[in-house]
């Protein structure tokens, strides 16, 4: 039996009140970073009876870095325990980074500092990703991709992108990896870098480069912008349909064979800051549909319905050309904007599914603009009605027609509430929250916790403000067939 510490009375009271609440509600937490070096933590409570009574409760507010917070990430939730109860947030880790070259780690449930990671390249971090609960991936301005093991924070591998060569008379300022996306299988990863008009593929089983795809010239410059570099890369749901690359003003869709399947921009055309995909049933249909969310410079979140590849039927002329591929043309489902005339750019957003198992078509969308306003929307895709496709004339000739779907999406997005942080937000994410964590404050408060209860996260109190582990670069002379296992689930972490 481990020794027990005294639990603060208000924590137990808050826990009991949440269980005895007469009005059922949904709660989750929002974590946001800002230019002012401040890390915000909010608890959002949305009543089921009236979402207009949504409340925001501050959880934490402190200076996390020596400079602006550039990006953050939260590890995936743990599996349900043997008795069926969920421990979704009790083992989740929050990672934050800034141009100060350090990665700070926090225990999301107990809200304690787990220490600091110092990548060996000593370069500012550009992105953070938790592909699984046992792995953290960071990218930096030096072109490195570092893969850490969360169990002991050792460095599994370091991959380096080649430095782009400037054209005659061109001066390249800065560089590095803009974004990285890991395939759901954990065996492959895609990355896009600054000053490069290509996407790179990595074999995570061997820790080696797998190939490079130069962006085809068929992608319009209206989509790619002046630089032509990819800003973000994401896998489409499940990774079976391929992936998407976000450019300055639009999106390009690629198949699993890395063949460009189409590109599109918002209407009116605007800069794009964030992209996310979602697979969910729409209307009365039981089959899941693929949705694409885009955050724009003019304060919109535009939602598109992406047709599946098998639903795109080529014309007789296209069947004669074996080398020609039918382009995917996403269909506008709706535009989410605040009720006010606010057109401030949306820096980041996140989508969280409804916790109830019988509410598969409901989600919560959280947006943050550059003025520091966080807005929460309730999405219900059961309200969307998709009618039969109708042919519409697209050119002067009678044969120039295309099928247009009749979509009615009024009322599928309702704003639940907003919160003004009074700071310039740079990044945002959301996560589930446990009732037992409501009111837990670790500054000077003792809890009744058995020794070993948080053994998976290491020694919280002793590791504060200390380096968790720097690791060493992988030997570049290793044989290419020497596998280190990819980034699958760590058996010891289950």
N, C-alpha and C positions, 0 to 999 in steps of 0.2 A: 504494500500500500504506500503510495506516495504521500508526502506531506501536503496538507491543505492550507491555503491562505484565506484570510477573511474576505468575504465578498461585501462590497459596498451596498448598503440597503437600497438606495435609489435605483440601482440596476435591477434588483428583484422586483421592485414596485413597477418599474417601466415594463418589465417582461410580463408581469401579471396583467397589467392594464391592456397590453396589446392583445393578450389572449381573450380577455373578457370584453373586448370592444363589440358594441352592438351593431356598428356599421361596418360590414366587410369592406376591405380596401386592399389595394395593391401597392406595394412599396418596392423601390429600387434606389440605388445610389448613383450619383453622377460625380465623376472626377474630371476636373478641367484644369489645364495649365495655362499660364498667361505670360505676356511679355514682361510683366512686373516681377517675375521669379516666384510668384505666389501659386501654390497648389490649393485648389478648392475641392471640398468634399461636401456634397449635399445629399440629403435623404428626401426623396419625393414620395408622398403618400397621395394616392388617387382613390377617392371613394367610389365604390361601384354604383351607388345610387345617384350621385351628382358630381360629375368630374369638375364642375366649376368651383368646387370646394377643395381643389388640389392644394396641398401645402408643401412648402420647402423648408427643411430643417437643416441648418449647418451642422456638419459632422466634424470637419477640421478645416483650418485655414492657417497656413504657415509658409515661410520662405523656404523653398526646397532646394534651390540652386543658387550659384553665384551670378548667373545670368538668366536670360529668358528661357522658359521651358519650351523645348522644341517638339517633343513627342512623348507619348506614354502608352503603356499597354498593360492589360490585366490578364493573368493566366486563366486558362479555361477552368470551369467548375469541376470538382471531383465527382466521381460516381457516387450513387446512392449507397448508403451503408447496408449491411446485411438485414437490418430490421425494417428496411424500406424508407427510413428517414434520410433526408438529404443534408449533406454537409457542404453545400455549394460554395459558401464564402469562407468557411473556417480554414481552408487551406489555400486560398487564392492570394497571389502576390501581385503587387503593383510596382511597375518599373517606370522610371521617369528619366529623361535625359535633357541636356542643354549643351550649348557650345563650350561648356567648361570641361568637356571630354570625360565626364564621370556619369555613371549610371547608378541612380539611387534606387534601393529596393525597400519595399514596405510590406508588412503583413496587413492585408486589407481588412481582416476581421478584428484583430486586436489593435490595429492602427499604431503599430510600432515600427521603428526603423530597423531594418535587418542588416544594413551596412551599405557599402558602395563597391561597385564593380569598376575596375580600371582596365579597359581593353588594351592589349599590348601595342596597338598602333598609335595610341595617344592622340587620336584625332576626334573632332566633334562628331557626335552620333547624329545620323540623319533619320533613322527609323528604328523602331522596336517591334518585334513580333513574338508572340508565344504560340508556336504551331501546335504544341501539346503542353500538358502540365509539367512535363519533365524537361522541357527545352526552351531556352530563350535565344533569339537571334537578333543581333544588332548590326547595323550597317553604318559606315562613317564616310567622311569626306575624303579620306585617303584611298577609297575604293575597296576597303576590306569588308568581308562578311564574317562576323564572329559568331560561333555557335557555342553556347554555354549549357552545361548540365545543371539544372536547378537543385539537384539533390545536395551537391557539395560546391556548386558554382565553379567547377573546373572548366577549362576551355577544351572543348572537343575537337574543334577544327577552326582554321582561319582560311577563307578563300579570298583571293584578290582578283579584282577586275583589272584588265590592262589599262594603262593610262592612255587616253585618246591622243592622237598626234594632231597638232594644229595644222591647218592649211597654210600655204604661203601667205604671209602678211597677216595671219590671224593670231591673236593673243588670247589664250584661254585663261580665264580667271576662276580659280576654284575648281572643284570637281567632286567626285564621289558618287556613291549609289543613292539614287533618289527613292527607290522603293523596292521591296522584295515580297514575293508571294510564294508560299509553300503549298504544294499540292496536298489535298486531303489524305492521300496515301502516305505522305511523309517521305517519299522517295525522290521527288523532284522539286526544284524551286526555280522561279523566274525572277529576273532583276532587270531594272532599267537604270541607266546612269546619266549623269550630266555630260553634256557635249557629245553624246552618242545617239545616233539615230537607229538604234537596234535594241533588241531584247535578248538577254543571255539566259541560257538554261544550264542548271547545275544538277549534277548527280549527287544526291545527298547520301547515297549508299557507299560511295567511294570518296566523296569530298573532292570531286574533280569537275572541270568544265565539261558540259555535254554538247554545247553547240551555240551558235549565234545566228539570230534572224535579223537581217537588215529590213527596216520598214519599207514596204513596197511604195513605189511612186504613185500607185493608184489611190493612196490616201490623200484627199485634198489638203492643200495648204491652209484652207479655212479651218480645218480640224487640227492640224499639227502645230499651227502658229509659226512664228519666225524661226525659233530655235529648232523645231522638228524633233526634240527629244521627248521621251516618255516621262511623264511626271509620276505616274502610279501604274502598277500592274496588279491585277487581281484575277483569281480563278473564278470562273462562273460556277454556279451551284453544283457541287459534287465533282467538278473538274471533268465531267464527261463531255460537255459541250465545248470545252476550250477555255479561253481566257480573254481578258479585255485589257487594253492599254489606254490610259487617260492622258490626253495631250492638253495643250493650253486652252483650246476652245472646243474640244469634242472628244469622242470616244471611237476607238477602232476595235472591232470584234474579230477574234481569230479562232479557228477551229483547233481540234486536238492535233491536227497535222500542221499547225502553224501557218495555214493559208488564210489570208485576209478574207473575211466573210462580210465585210461591210463597215461603214463608218457613219456617224451622224453627229449633229450639233443640236443645241437647244434652239427653240424659236421663241423670242428673238435670240440671236446669237450672243452668248456671253461667256466670259471666262469660267472654267470649271475648277473647283477646289477639292472636291471629294467625290468618290464613287463607291457604291456598295451594291451587292446583288442579294436577292432574297428569293426563295422558292416557297410558295404558299398557294393553297387553293383560293380561287376567286369565284365570287358569286355562289351559285348553287352547285357548281362543279366539284367533284371529288378529286380530280386530277390536279396536281401541283403545276403552277405556272411560274415562269421565270420573270422576275421584275428587276429593273435597273433603276437605282436612285442616284441623281446627280445634284450636287450643291453648286450654286452659281454665284457669280460676282454681284448680281442684282438682287440677292436675298431670296431666291427661290430654291425649293427642293422639287425637282421635276422627276416624275415617276413614269417609266416606260415599261410596256409589256413586250418581252423579247420572244418572238416565235421560235419554236423548236426547229431543228434542222430538218426533221422528217416531215414537218408541216409545210415546208417551202417546196412547191412543185415547179420545176422548170418548164418553160414554154417549149413548143415543138422546135423552134429555132435553136434554143439553148441545148436541147437534147442532141442535136447534130454536132455540136461543138463539145467534144469530150473534155477539153481542157478548161472550159468555162464553168465557173461556180456561181450559183444563184446567191445574190447578196441577201443578207438578213436586214430587214427594215423594221426596226422597233416601232411600236405603236404607242402614241402618247396616251397614258392612262389618266393623268391628272397632275396638277401643280399645287404644291403646298406652300402657302404664304401666310404671314400673320394678318390679322384683321386690320391692323394699322397700315399706314403708308410707308412703313419701314422697308427700305431697299438696301440696307447694309449687307455687305457680302457675308455669306455663311462660311466660316473658316473650317468647321468640322461638324459632323453629326454621327449618331449611332442609332441602331435599331435593336430593340430588345423584345423578344416574344412574350406574350401574356403567360403568366405562370400556370394558369389553369389548363389542364389537359384537354378540356372540352371547348377551348377557345383558340383553335388552331389558326383561325383567320385574323386574329387580333394581335396587334403589336403596339409598341410605344416608340415613337420617333423623338429623339432629343437633338436639338440644333443649338449651335452657339455662333453668334456673329462677332465681328471684330469690335463692336461697341460693348461687348461683355454681357449681352442679354442671352440667357438660356431659356429656350422654349421647349415645352413638352407637348406632343400631339398624340392623340389616341387614334390608331388606324384600325379600321374594320373592313377588310376586303370582301366580306360577305355582302356589303352594301353595293359592290360594283356589279353591274349587269352588262354582260357581253352578248350582243345580238348577232344575227347572221351577217356574214360578209356581203357587202354590196359592191358591184362593179362601178367604178368611177372613171370618167374620161380624164386622161392625163396629158394628152397631146392633141394636135390638129387632126390626126388620122383617127378613124373609128377603131382601129386595132390597138391604139395606144390607150389601154385601160388597165386598171389594177383593182384588186379587191380591197375594199376599205371596211374595217370592222366597225359596227355600231356599238359604242361604249358609253355607258351612263355611270359616271363615278361621282356624282354629287353627294357630298356628305360622308365620304369614306374617311376623311381626315378632320378631326375636331381638336382644336387647341385646348389642352387641359389647364395650362397655366404658364407663367413666365417668372423668371428671377433675374434681377439685375446685379451682377457681380461688381460693377463699377471698375472693371479692369479689362484690358484688351486680351481676349482669349485666343490662344493659338492652337490648342488641341483638346479633345474631349473623348471620353469613353463612359460606358455605363456597365453596371454589374448588379446582380441580385444582392439582396441584403437579408440577413437573418434577424428575426425578432430579438434573439438573444444579444445581438450587437447594438440594439437601440439604447443609447445612453452610456455605452462603455467609453470611459475616458481614462487613458492610461497614465496621464500626468499626475503623479502623486496619489493614485487610487489603487488599492490592493484588491485583487479578485480572488475568489475561491476557485482555483484551478488545480487539478491534480498534476503532479510532476509527470512529464512525458506526454501530456495532452497535446502540446504543440511541438512534439519532437520532430515532426516532419519539416518544420521551418527553422530548426536550429535554435540556438540560445538567443532569444530576442533581446534581453537586457544587456548581455555581455557583448553582443556584436554591434551595438549601436555606434555609429560614426567610425567604424573600422572597416577596412577593406575585406570583402568576403573572399576574394581570391582573384588573382590576375591570370593564372594559367600560362601556358606557353604555346607558341605557335606550333602547328603540326609540321612534322618533317616533310618538306616538299619533295624529298628524294624517295618517298615511299612508293611502292609499286601501285599502279593504278587499280589492280585487282584486290588490293588490301582494303576490305570493307570495314567500316566502323559502325555499321548498323543503322544508319539513317537517324531519323528523329521520332521513332515510334515511342509508345508509352513505356515508361520505366516500370518494370514489374515491382520494384521495391517501393515505388511511390503510390501504388494502388492501395 
